[in-house]
Amino acid sequence: MIKVLIVDDSAVVRQVLSSILSKDPQIKVIATANDPIIAKDKMAQEWPDVIVLDVEMPRMDGITFLKLIMAEHPTPVVICSSLTAQGAETTLQAMAAGAVCYVTKPTLGLKGFLEDSAKEFINTVRTAALAKPKRWVVTGQPAKPSLTSVASAPIAALAQTTEKIIAIGTSTGGTQALEVVLTALPRVSPGILVVQHMPEKFTASFAERLNRLCAVEVREAKEGDRVIPGTVLIAPGGLHMRLSRSGAYYYANVFDGPPVNRHKPSVDVLFKSVAQFAGKNALGIIMTGMGDDGARGLREMHEVGARTVAQDEASCVVFGMPKEAIKLGAVDAELPLTLIADEIIRYTR
């Protein structure tokens, strides 16, 4: 039984969400609260497995409350707010503070929207219950190629190149994990390509936030961007990203297409292209996330001689994607999150 606490200042939202969740026999709403102060009292009586949390509330905002939860008793939190529709920064702050996932509420037609999205919301809560949040210290401010060609057998990559390629794939918990890794890198680092499962319009703000924190330059990838040392390119939400090569130069191809492994961008799309065009000149890293996206692509990288690394179970929020890659024999080393940046620096040397 998944015990859920709903914290929202809207009586309508509390009522509708309680009704939706009660339809699942494996979910029990143990309490609701109209602000975090009341919620803390309810939690003292019975601690929930998942907290559904609004951002705009009286007496204490949801982001502040989220940080307190993660500092004292890390618990899976689903942010349910209309602020995510107005700008990505609020959502990025929530995820940096430890939220597992988020649901965007519309400003109009709220009740109908929630009822129409009942199945998806239930699945979100069930997914959140599987997460293992960690105590995080927020370091930021307040915070057309085809898929067919990617899926084909890799062609011969350059035997050697002076430019190494780093490919990173992650999902649930990845925004925090990427901050830990990328902020630890020196300005002179290999070109890095990142696929983080994230909706469109969010990745640009995510990249901008990381860019303010990192010595390396971080930006959302555009079609034809050259992959150069000291630069991190993050795949845009809603589009795939793959590596291509022209002579000895590497480029990012950003393109539309059907979801792969239910995701767009897909980690497998990136990893398979890196195996094809960079071969043993690449380092592949698969980090925290649910599902198996990236596992097969990492195996292809491994088979052509690339160095491959998985984040270890103890430091993952969700040990899904790394676990599946390990099961396929695609991983050379399992490392805690805090040592992945060191691995990148070591690989460069």
C-alpha positions in Angstrom: 0.0 0.0 0.0 1.4 3.4 -1.1 0.6 6.1 1.6 0.1 9.5 0.1 -0.1 13.0 1.6 -1.6 15.8 -0.5 -0.5 19.3 0.3 -2.4 22.0 -1.7 -4.2 25.2 -0.7 -7.0 24.5 -3.1 -9.9 22.5 -1.6 -11.0 21.5 -5.1 -7.5 20.1 -5.9 -7.3 18.2 -2.6 -10.7 16.7 -3.2 -10.2 15.7 -6.8 -6.7 14.2 -6.3 -8.0 12.3 -3.3 -10.8 10.9 -5.3 -8.5 10.0 -8.2 -6.0 8.2 -6.1 -8.6 6.3 -4.1 -9.5 4.5 -7.3 -6.2 2.6 -7.1 -6.4 -0.2 -4.6 -2.7 0.0 -3.9 -2.8 3.7 -3.0 -4.2 5.2 0.2 -4.5 9.0 0.8 -3.6 9.1 4.5 -4.1 12.9 4.9 -4.5 16.3 3.1 -3.3 19.7 4.1 -3.8 23.2 2.8 -0.3 24.4 3.8 3.1 22.9 4.8 2.7 23.9 8.5 -0.4 21.7 8.8 1.2 19.0 6.6 4.1 18.8 9.1 1.7 18.1 11.9 0.0 15.4 9.8 3.4 13.8 9.0 4.3 13.7 12.6 1.3 11.3 13.1 2.0 9.1 10.1 4.8 9.5 7.5 3.7 9.1 3.9 5.4 7.1 1.1 4.8 9.9 -1.4 4.0 13.6 -1.0 2.0 15.5 -3.7 3.0 19.1 -3.2 1.9 22.4 -4.6 4.3 25.4 -4.8 2.2 28.5 -4.1 0.7 28.1 -0.6 0.2 30.2 2.5 2.7 30.4 5.4 5.4 28.5 3.5 6.1 27.9 -0.2 6.4 24.4 -1.5 10.1 24.7 -2.6 11.1 25.7 1.0 9.1 22.8 2.4 10.6 20.4 -0.1 14.1 21.4 1.0 13.2 20.8 4.6 11.8 17.4 3.8 14.9 16.4 1.9 17.2 17.6 4.6 15.4 15.8 7.4 13.7 12.8 6.0 14.1 12.3 2.2 10.7 11.2 0.8 9.5 11.0 -2.9 7.8 14.2 -3.8 5.6 14.9 -6.8 5.3 18.7 -7.5 1.8 19.5 -8.7 1.8 23.2 -9.7 0.6 25.6 -12.3 3.9 27.5 -12.1 5.6 25.0 -14.4 3.4 26.2 -17.2 4.6 29.8 -16.7 8.3 29.1 -16.7 10.7 26.2 -16.2 12.7 27.8 -13.4 10.3 26.7 -10.7 10.3 23.2 -11.8 14.1 23.1 -12.1 14.4 24.5 -8.6 12.1 21.8 -7.3 14.0 19.0 -9.1 17.3 20.4 -7.8 15.9 20.4 -4.3 14.9 16.7 -4.6 11.5 16.4 -6.3 11.2 13.1 -8.2 8.7 14.4 -10.9 6.1 17.0 -11.5 2.6 17.5 -12.9 1.6 20.8 -14.5 -1.8 22.1 -13.5 -3.6 24.4 -15.9 -4.9 27.8 -14.6 -8.3 27.1 -16.2 -10.5 24.0 -16.3 -8.5 22.5 -13.4 -11.0 19.9 -12.2 -11.7 18.6 -15.7 -8.0 18.4 -16.5 -7.2 16.4 -13.4 -10.1 14.0 -14.0 -9.0 13.5 -17.6 -5.4 12.9 -16.5 -6.4 10.5 -13.7 -4.6 7.4 -15.1 -1.4 9.3 -15.8 -1.5 10.9 -12.4 -1.9 7.5 -10.7 1.1 6.1 -12.7 3.1 9.2 -11.7 2.5 8.5 -8.0 3.2 4.8 -8.4 6.5 5.7 -10.1 7.5 8.2 -7.5 6.9 5.5 -4.8 9.8 3.5 -6.3 12.3 6.3 -6.0 15.0 6.5 -3.3 15.6 10.3 -2.7 18.9 11.3 -1.3 19.9 14.2 0.9 20.9 16.8 -1.6 22.7 20.1 -1.1 21.5 22.6 -3.7 24.5 24.5 -5.1 22.6 26.7 -7.6 20.9 30.0 -7.2 17.6 30.0 -5.4 17.3 27.9 -6.6 17.1 15.0 -40.9 18.7 11.8 -40.0 16.4 8.9 -39.3 16.1 6.5 -36.5 16.5 3.7 -38.9 20.1 4.7 -39.6 20.8 5.0 -35.9 19.5 1.5 -35.2 21.6 -0.1 -37.9 24.9 -1.8 -37.2 27.7 0.7 -36.4 30.0 1.6 -39.3 33.8 1.9 -38.6 34.7 4.8 -36.5 37.9 6.7 -36.6 40.7 4.5 -35.1 42.0 7.5 -33.1 41.3 11.1 -32.6 42.6 13.9 -30.5 39.0 14.8 -29.5 37.4 12.5 -27.1 33.6 12.3 -26.8 31.6 11.9 -23.6 28.0 10.7 -23.9 25.8 10.8 -20.8 22.2 9.4 -20.4 19.9 9.8 -17.4 16.3 10.2 -16.3 14.7 10.3 -12.9 17.0 12.0 -10.5 19.3 13.1 -13.4 19.0 16.8 -13.0 20.6 16.6 -9.6 23.1 14.0 -10.7 24.2 16.0 -13.7 24.7 19.1 -11.5 27.0 17.0 -9.3 29.1 15.7 -12.2 29.2 18.8 -14.4 30.0 21.3 -11.7 33.1 19.2 -10.8 34.6 19.3 -14.2 37.4 21.7 -15.2 37.0 24.2 -18.1 39.3 22.0 -20.3 37.1 18.9 -20.6 36.1 16.8 -23.6 33.0 17.6 -25.6 30.0 16.2 -23.8 26.6 15.2 -25.2 23.8 14.7 -22.7 20.3 13.2 -23.0 18.2 13.9 -19.9 14.6 12.8 -20.2 12.8 16.1 -19.9 9.8 17.7 -21.7 10.3 20.4 -24.4 10.8 24.0 -23.2 12.5 22.8 -20.0 15.9 21.9 -21.3 16.9 25.4 -22.4 16.3 26.7 -18.8 18.0 23.6 -17.4 21.1 24.2 -19.5 21.1 27.9 -18.6 21.0 27.1 -14.9 23.9 24.6 -15.3 25.9 27.1 -17.3 25.8 29.5 -14.4 27.2 26.9 -12.1 29.8 25.2 -14.3 33.3 26.0 -15.5 32.4 24.3 -18.8 29.9 25.9 -21.2 26.5 24.2 -21.0 23.8 24.9 -23.6 20.8 23.3 -25.3 22.0 21.6 -28.5 21.0 23.0 -31.9 21.3 21.2 -35.2 24.8 21.3 -36.6 26.5 22.3 -33.3 30.1 21.2 -33.3 31.1 19.0 -30.3 34.2 20.7 -29.0 36.2 20.6 -25.7 34.8 22.6 -22.9 31.2 22.4 -24.1 28.3 20.4 -22.9 25.3 20.0 -25.3 22.0 18.9 -23.8 19.4 17.4 -26.1 16.3 19.5 -26.5 13.1 18.1 -24.9 10.8 16.6 -27.5 13.6 16.0 -30.0 16.3 13.3 -30.5 20.0 14.0 -30.6 22.7 11.9 -32.2 26.4 12.3 -32.9 27.6 12.6 -36.5 31.0 13.0 -38.1 32.4 15.0 -41.0 36.1 14.1 -41.4 37.6 14.3 -38.0 35.1 16.7 -36.6 32.1 15.7 -34.6 28.6 17.4 -34.8 25.3 17.1 -33.0 22.3 16.3 -35.1 19.0 17.4 -33.5 15.9 16.0 -35.2 12.3 14.9 -34.7 11.0 11.4 -34.9 8.9 8.8 -33.1 9.8 8.1 -29.4 12.3 5.4 -28.8 11.8 3.3 -25.6 8.9 5.7 -25.0 11.2 8.7 -24.8 12.1 11.6 -27.0 15.0 12.4 -26.6 16.2 8.9 -26.2 19.5 7.8 -24.6 19.7 4.8 -27.0 19.5 7.1 -30.0 22.5 9.1 -28.7 24.6 6.1 -27.5 24.1 4.1 -30.7 25.3 7.0 -32.8 28.3 7.5 -30.6 29.2 3.8 -31.0 28.8 4.3 -34.8 30.9 7.4 -35.2 33.2 7.7 -32.2 33.8 4.1 -31.3 36.6 3.6 -28.8 37.2 7.4 -28.8 34.2 7.8 -26.5 33.2 7.3 -22.9 29.6 6.4 -22.2 28.0 7.1 -18.9 24.5 5.9 -17.8 23.1 7.3 -14.7 20.0 7.3 -12.4 16.7 6.7 -14.2 13.7 4.4 -14.5 13.3 1.9 -17.4 15.9 0.5 -19.8 16.6 3.4 -22.2 20.3 3.5 -23.1 21.1 0.0 -22.0 21.3 -1.4 -25.5 23.1 1.7 -26.9 25.7 1.4 -24.1 26.2 -2.2 -25.0 27.0 -1.2 -28.6 29.5 1.4 -27.4 31.1 -1.3 -25.2 31.3 -3.7 -28.1 33.2 -1.3 -30.3 35.7 -0.5 -27.6 34.4 2.6 -25.9 34.8 2.9 -22.1 31.5 2.5 -20.3 30.4 3.5 -16.8 27.2 3.1 -14.8 26.2 5.0 -11.7 26.1 2.5 -8.8 22.9 1.5 -7.0 23.7 3.2 -3.7 23.9 6.7 -5.3 21.0 6.4 -7.7 17.6 7.8 -7.0 16.2 5.0 -9.3 18.5 2.1 -10.2 16.7 1.2 -13.4 18.7 2.3 -16.5 22.1 1.5 -15.0 20.8 -1.9 -13.7 19.6 -2.9 -17.2 22.9 -1.9 -18.8 24.8 -4.0 -16.2 22.5 -7.0 -16.9 23.4 -6.7 -20.6 27.1 -6.8 -19.9 27.5 -3.3 -21.2 29.4 -1.8 -18.3 33.1 -1.6 -17.6 32.8 0.0 -14.2 30.1 0.9 -11.6 30.9 4.1 -9.8 29.3 6.3 -7.1 28.0 9.6 -8.4 30.7 11.6 -6.6 33.5 9.7 -8.6 32.0 10.1 -12.1 33.6 13.5 -12.7 37.0 12.0 -11.7 36.4 9.2 -14.2 35.8 11.8 -17.0 39.0 13.7 -16.1 41.0 10.4 -15.9 39.6 9.3 -19.3 40.7 12.6 -20.8 44.2 12.2 -19.7 
